[in-house]
């Protein structure tokens, strides 16, 4: 295994908590202290190491995926310094120090996952997504590759319904796969332009677009205010006020604030 250096603090257990919290994720499998993904048909394993994470194999193809999965895009120290002045976050960043929000490496995977999670529990969404991954992905070791966009584009909507998708969500996923939008080309665009493109797609609303900014592009000002769990976390810590407008309270670290509030609500 080769060392991938992660700048700043890293708590590997907290960072990877989301891959254990709702059950086994077939595309990101936690097994015996390591995280397994499929990259280019090869199994990738990431595990904790002094100074960062050990990655096997580590090369030009796997490194961007590994960096996304351990949240290398986030600079935590400025966030911690800013959060020290907030009565709630000051305690959370101390308790959760080293938590780096993981990013979904592929934009199509991010959107399919978000569509799957619309208006259902995360446990139910993961179960449906796992069946989707097993049906259309390819296994390599412990994990399955997330289904390729062109593979899903050839699927029939009824096939997704048999996996647990609602009829409408199956239509959204297949339509997304068949759309002409270059999802990778969204990366250099400003936040508002990314939102505008995404909400123009069938089945993609503000909630999904905001999570795309937060968990795929790591945009600092992403604030998924429509997320029920985030709304509950904000209200339980700060009282009953407009969660949509509350993003201004956490500027310029809306994304990291949201992730820390959500993790704190799951981790006693």
C-alpha positions as CSV (number, residue, x, y, z in Angstrom):
1,X,0.0,0.0,0.0
2,X,1.1,3.6,-0.6
3,X,0.6,6.6,1.6
4,X,-1.8,9.4,0.5
5,X,-0.9,12.4,2.6
6,X,-4.0,14.2,3.9
7,X,-3.2,17.8,5.0
8,X,-4.6,18.8,8.4
9,X,-6.4,16.6,10.9
10,X,-8.1,13.4,9.7
11,X,-10.2,11.1,11.9
12,X,-10.7,8.2,9.5
13,X,-13.4,6.5,11.6
14,X,-15.6,9.7,11.7
15,X,-14.9,10.5,8.0
16,X,-16.1,7.1,6.9
17,X,-19.1,6.9,9.4
18,X,-21.6,7.5,6.7
19,X,-20.6,4.2,5.0
20,X,-21.6,2.3,8.1
21,X,-24.5,4.3,9.5
22,X,-27.3,3.1,7.2
23,X,-26.1,-0.4,6.3
24,X,-23.6,-1.9,3.9
25,X,-23.1,0.3,0.8
26,X,-22.3,-2.0,-2.1
27,X,-20.4,0.8,-4.0
28,X,-18.4,1.9,-1.0
29,X,-17.9,-1.2,1.2
30,X,-16.5,-0.9,4.7
31,X,-14.7,-4.1,5.6
32,X,-12.3,-4.9,8.4
33,X,-11.2,-1.3,9.0
34,X,-10.9,-0.3,5.3
35,X,-13.1,1.3,2.6
36,X,-13.4,-0.6,-0.7
37,X,-14.4,1.0,-4.1
38,X,-14.1,-0.1,-7.7
39,X,-12.1,2.2,-9.9
40,X,-11.6,1.4,-13.6
41,X,-12.5,-2.2,-12.9
42,X,-10.0,-2.6,-10.1
43,X,-10.7,-2.8,-6.4
44,X,-9.4,0.1,-4.3
45,X,-8.8,-0.2,-0.6
46,X,-8.3,2.8,1.7
47,X,-7.3,2.5,5.4
48,X,-6.0,4.7,8.1
49,X,-2.3,5.5,8.4
50,X,-0.1,8.1,10.2
51,X,-0.2,11.3,8.2
52,X,-3.1,10.3,5.9
53,X,-4.4,7.0,4.5
54,X,-2.9,3.9,2.9
55,X,-4.2,3.3,-0.6
56,X,-3.9,0.2,-2.7
57,X,-3.4,0.6,-5.6
58,X,-2.5,4.3,-5.7
59,X,-1.9,5.8,-9.1
60,X,-3.2,8.5,-11.4
61,X,-6.6,6.9,-11.8
62,X,-7.3,6.0,-8.2
63,X,-5.8,9.0,-6.4
64,X,-8.6,11.4,-7.3
65,X,-11.2,8.9,-6.0
66,X,-9.3,8.3,-2.8
67,X,-8.9,12.1,-2.2
68,X,-12.6,12.6,-2.7
69,X,-13.5,9.8,-0.3
70,X,-11.4,11.3,2.5
71,X,-12.5,14.9,1.9
72,X,-9.1,16.3,0.9
73,X,-11.0,19.2,-0.8
74,X,-11.8,20.7,2.6
75,X,-9.5,23.0,4.6
76,X,-10.6,22.3,8.2
77,X,-8.3,24.7,10.2
78,X,-10.0,28.0,9.0
79,X,-13.4,26.4,9.7
80,X,-12.3,25.4,13.2
81,X,-11.0,28.9,13.9
82,X,-14.2,30.5,12.7
83,X,-16.5,28.0,14.5
84,X,-14.8,28.8,17.8
85,X,-17.0,31.9,18.0
86,X,-20.2,29.9,17.7
87,X,-21.6,28.5,20.9
88,X,-22.8,25.3,19.3
89,X,-20.2,24.6,16.6
90,X,-17.3,25.3,19.0
91,X,-18.3,22.2,20.9
92,X,-19.0,20.1,17.9
93,X,-15.7,20.7,16.1
94,X,-13.9,19.8,19.3
95,X,-15.8,16.6,19.6
96,X,-15.6,15.7,15.9
97,X,-12.2,17.1,15.1
98,X,-10.7,15.5,12.0
99,X,-14.0,14.6,10.4
100,X,-13.7,15.3,6.7
101,X,-17.0,15.1,4.7
102,X,-16.6,12.4,2.0
103,X,-17.4,13.3,-1.5
104,X,-19.1,11.2,-4.1
105,X,-16.5,10.9,-6.9
106,X,-18.8,10.6,-9.9
107,X,-21.5,13.2,-10.7
108,X,-23.9,10.6,-12.2
109,X,-23.6,8.5,-9.0
110,X,-24.2,11.6,-6.9
111,X,-27.5,12.5,-8.7
112,X,-28.8,8.9,-8.8
113,X,-28.1,8.6,-5.1
114,X,-29.9,11.8,-4.4
115,X,-32.9,10.9,-6.5
116,X,-33.1,7.5,-4.7
117,X,-33.1,9.3,-1.3
118,X,-35.9,11.7,-2.2
119,X,-38.8,11.4,0.3
120,X,-37.7,8.1,1.8
121,X,-35.5,7.1,4.7
122,X,-31.8,6.8,4.1
123,X,-32.0,3.1,5.1
124,X,-34.6,2.4,2.5
125,X,-32.7,4.5,-0.1
126,X,-29.5,2.5,0.5
127,X,-31.3,-0.8,0.1
128,X,-32.8,0.3,-3.2
129,X,-29.5,1.7,-4.4
130,X,-27.7,-1.5,-3.5
131,X,-30.0,-3.6,-5.6
132,X,-29.5,-1.1,-8.5
133,X,-25.7,-1.4,-8.1
134,X,-25.8,-5.2,-8.0
135,X,-28.0,-5.3,-11.0
136,X,-26.2,-2.9,-13.3
137,X,-22.7,-2.6,-11.8
138,X,-19.8,-5.0,-11.9
139,X,-18.3,-6.6,-8.9
140,X,-14.5,-6.5,-8.2
141,X,-13.5,-8.0,-4.9
142,X,-15.6,-6.6,-2.0
143,X,-17.3,-3.8,-3.9
144,X,-19.3,-3.2,-7.0
145,X,-18.7,-0.5,-9.5
146,X,-21.4,2.1,-9.6
147,X,-23.5,1.5,-12.8
148,X,-22.1,3.3,-15.8
149,X,-24.3,6.0,-17.3
150,X,-24.5,4.4,-20.7
151,X,-25.5,1.1,-19.1
152,X,-28.4,2.8,-17.3
153,X,-29.3,4.6,-20.5
154,X,-30.0,1.3,-22.1
155,X,-32.2,0.0,-19.2
156,X,-35.9,-0.1,-19.2
157,X,-37.8,1.9,-16.6
158,X,-39.6,-1.2,-15.5
159,X,-36.3,-2.9,-14.6
160,X,-35.7,-0.2,-12.0
161,X,-39.2,-0.5,-10.6
162,X,-38.5,-4.2,-9.9
163,X,-35.5,-3.0,-7.8
164,X,-37.7,-0.8,-5.6
165,X,-37.7,2.5,-7.4
166,X,-41.0,4.2,-7.7
167,X,-42.3,4.5,-11.2
168,X,-41.5,8.2,-11.2
169,X,-38.0,7.8,-9.8
170,X,-37.2,5.1,-12.3
171,X,-38.3,7.6,-15.1
172,X,-36.0,10.3,-13.5
173,X,-33.0,8.0,-13.4
174,X,-33.3,6.7,-16.9
175,X,-34.0,10.2,-18.2
176,X,-30.9,11.5,-16.5
177,X,-28.8,8.8,-18.0
178,X,-30.1,9.5,-21.5
179,X,-29.9,13.3,-21.2
180,X,-27.4,15.3,-23.2
181,X,-26.1,17.2,-20.2
182,X,-22.3,16.8,-19.6
183,X,-22.3,16.4,-15.9
184,X,-18.5,16.6,-15.7
185,X,-18.6,19.9,-17.4
186,X,-20.5,21.4,-14.4
187,X,-17.4,21.4,-12.2
188,X,-15.9,24.7,-13.3
189,X,-19.2,26.6,-13.3
190,X,-20.4,29.0,-10.5
191,X,-22.9,27.6,-8.0
192,X,-25.9,29.4,-9.4
193,X,-25.1,28.1,-12.9
194,X,-24.8,24.5,-11.6
195,X,-28.1,24.8,-9.9
196,X,-29.8,26.2,-13.0
197,X,-28.6,23.3,-15.2
198,X,-29.6,20.7,-12.6
199,X,-33.0,21.9,-11.8
200,X,-33.7,22.0,-15.5
201,X,-33.5,18.2,-15.5
202,X,-36.6,16.2,-14.7
203,X,-36.7,15.0,-11.1
204,X,-33.9,17.3,-10.0
205,X,-35.0,20.0,-7.5
206,X,-33.3,22.5,-5.2
207,X,-32.6,19.8,-2.6
208,X,-30.8,17.5,-5.0
209,X,-28.9,20.4,-6.7
210,X,-27.7,21.6,-3.3
211,X,-26.4,18.2,-2.2
212,X,-24.7,17.9,-5.6
213,X,-22.8,21.1,-4.8
214,X,-22.1,19.9,-1.3
215,X,-21.2,16.3,-1.7
216,X,-19.8,16.2,-5.2
217,X,-18.3,19.6,-5.8
218,X,-17.4,20.5,-2.2
219,X,-18.6,24.0,-2.7
220,X,-18.2,25.9,0.6
221,X,-21.5,27.8,0.4
222,X,-23.7,24.8,-0.4
223,X,-26.6,24.8,2.1
224,X,-29.1,21.9,1.6
225,X,-31.7,23.6,3.7
226,X,-34.5,21.3,2.4
227,X,-32.9,18.2,4.0
228,X,-35.2,17.1,6.8
229,X,-32.3,15.7,9.0
230,X,-30.4,19.0,8.6
231,X,-33.5,21.0,9.5
232,X,-34.0,18.9,12.7
233,X,-30.3,19.3,13.6
234,X,-30.4,23.1,13.1
235,X,-33.6,23.5,15.1
236,X,-32.5,21.3,17.9
237,X,-29.3,23.2,18.3
238,X,-30.4,26.8,17.5
239,X,-34.1,26.9,18.1
240,X,-37.0,27.3,15.7
241,X,-36.2,29.6,12.9
242,X,-36.1,29.7,9.1
243,X,-33.6,27.0,8.2
244,X,-33.4,28.2,4.6
245,X,-32.3,31.6,5.8
246,X,-30.1,30.1,8.5
247,X,-27.4,29.4,5.9
248,X,-26.4,33.1,6.3
249,X,-25.5,32.4,9.9
250,X,-22.9,29.8,8.9
251,X,-21.3,31.9,6.1
252,X,-18.7,31.4,4.7
253,X,-18.6,27.7,5.9
254,X,-22.2,26.6,5.2
255,X,-21.2,23.2,3.7
256,X,-18.9,22.2,6.6
257,X,-21.4,23.5,9.2
258,X,-24.1,21.3,7.6
259,X,-22.0,18.2,7.6
260,X,-20.8,18.7,11.2
261,X,-24.4,19.3,12.5
262,X,-25.6,16.2,10.7
263,X,-22.8,14.0,12.0
264,X,-23.3,15.3,15.5
265,X,-26.9,14.3,15.4
266,X,-25.9,10.7,14.5
267,X,-22.8,10.3,16.7
268,X,-23.5,10.7,20.5
